[in-house]
């Protein structure tokens, strides 16, 4: 099994900056999948201080990353990057398990987990 989540150096630097900005320097980054979004599933990221039973944990570029057991198969091999452009910056998520995503790019579908679509 490959890494559940691959955090690029650019994404890790942005996460570190956000941790400092929000006084969360001791936190870990939780990457999650939630039901919803126009395609049925959406991504979530947030800071957390506790590891739950069954969580997968890894460390990349100095960031501790947590993924819930139920989300690990859906996210397996997912690459999270941070891109800066003239219009600003944002995280990009490349999930090899997603077979389709919505036009706005914030939700997706996998072959085995379709979720429940909502309006964009």
C-alpha positions as a printed Julia matrix, in Angstrom:
120×3 Matrix{Float64}:
   0.0    0.0     0.0
   1.34   3.42   -0.94
   1.15   6.45    1.34
  -2.47   7.25    2.08
  -1.82  10.96    1.53
   1.19  12.57   -0.14
   1.76  16.13    1.03
   4.05  18.14   -1.25
   6.66  20.47    0.21
   4.67  23.5    -1.03
   1.51  22.23    0.7
   3.44  21.51    3.9
   4.88  25.03    3.94
   1.4   26.5     3.53
   0.03  24.29    6.31
   2.88  25.39    8.6
   2.11  29.04    7.84
  -1.57  28.46    8.61
  -0.68  26.68   11.86
   1.36  29.68   12.95
  -1.34  32.13   11.87
  -4.02  30.27   13.87
  -1.78  29.47   16.87
  -1.96  25.73   16.13
   1.77  24.96   15.93
   1.36  21.77   18.0
  -1.6   20.5    15.95
  -1.77  17.74   13.37
  -3.42  17.98    9.96
  -6.5   15.81    9.53
  -7.41  14.99    5.94
 -10.94  13.63    5.58
 -13.7   12.66    3.2
 -17.24  13.83    3.88
 -20.54  13.05    2.24
 -21.9   15.94    0.2
 -20.86  18.24   -2.57
 -22.39  18.14   -6.03
 -20.71  14.82   -6.92
 -21.39  13.07   -3.61
 -18.12  13.25   -1.66
 -15.97  16.2    -0.64
 -12.58  16.69    0.96
 -11.97  18.22    4.34
  -8.81  19.39    6.08
  -8.43  20.79    9.56
  -6.22  20.95   12.61
  -6.56  18.39   15.36
  -4.78  17.63   18.62
  -5.86  14.02   19.24
  -5.49  10.8    17.3
  -8.63   8.63   17.25
  -8.63   4.84   17.44
  -8.0    3.35   14.0
  -6.51   6.54   12.53
  -3.64   6.25   10.09
  -0.83   8.65   10.96
   2.16   9.73    8.93
   4.64  12.57    8.87
   5.73  14.47    5.77
   7.88  17.6     5.57
   7.5   18.13    9.32
   3.68  17.89    9.28
   1.9   15.1    11.14
  -1.03  13.95    9.01
  -4.04  11.97   10.31
  -6.55  10.03    8.18
  -9.54   8.17    9.65
  -9.67   4.43    9.01
 -12.86   4.75    6.93
 -11.31   7.45    4.71
  -7.97   5.73    4.1
  -9.13   3.51    1.2
 -10.83   6.44   -0.55
  -7.78   8.68   -0.13
  -5.06   6.08   -0.76
  -2.37   7.7    -2.95
  -3.97  11.17   -2.87
  -1.52  14.02   -3.54
  -2.13  17.38   -1.87
  -0.26  20.33   -3.33
  -0.42  24.1    -2.96
  -0.39  26.29   -6.06
   0.18  30.04   -6.13
  -1.03  32.09   -9.1
  -1.83  35.67  -10.06
  -5.36  35.12   -8.73
  -4.15  33.85   -5.34
  -3.32  30.43   -4.02
  -5.06  27.27   -3.05
  -4.68  23.59   -2.27
  -5.08  21.11   -5.11
  -6.03  17.5    -4.51
  -5.21  14.74   -6.98
  -6.99  11.55   -5.93
  -6.24   8.54   -8.16
  -9.38   6.84   -6.8
 -11.75   9.55   -8.03
 -13.5    8.54  -11.25
 -15.36  11.85  -11.66
 -15.44  15.27  -10.06
 -17.76  18.24  -10.27
 -17.09  21.35  -12.34
 -16.02  23.39   -9.32
 -13.51  20.68   -8.35
 -14.52  20.47   -4.71
 -16.32  17.14   -4.79
 -15.79  13.74   -6.37
 -17.02  10.17   -6.83
 -15.11   6.89   -6.55
 -16.06   3.59   -8.15
 -17.01   2.1    -4.78
 -18.31   5.13   -2.87
 -20.65   7.6    -4.52
 -21.99   9.52   -1.49
 -25.1   11.68   -1.76
 -24.86  14.63   -4.17
 -25.89  18.12   -3.08
 -26.17  21.33   -5.07
 -22.88  23.17   -5.74
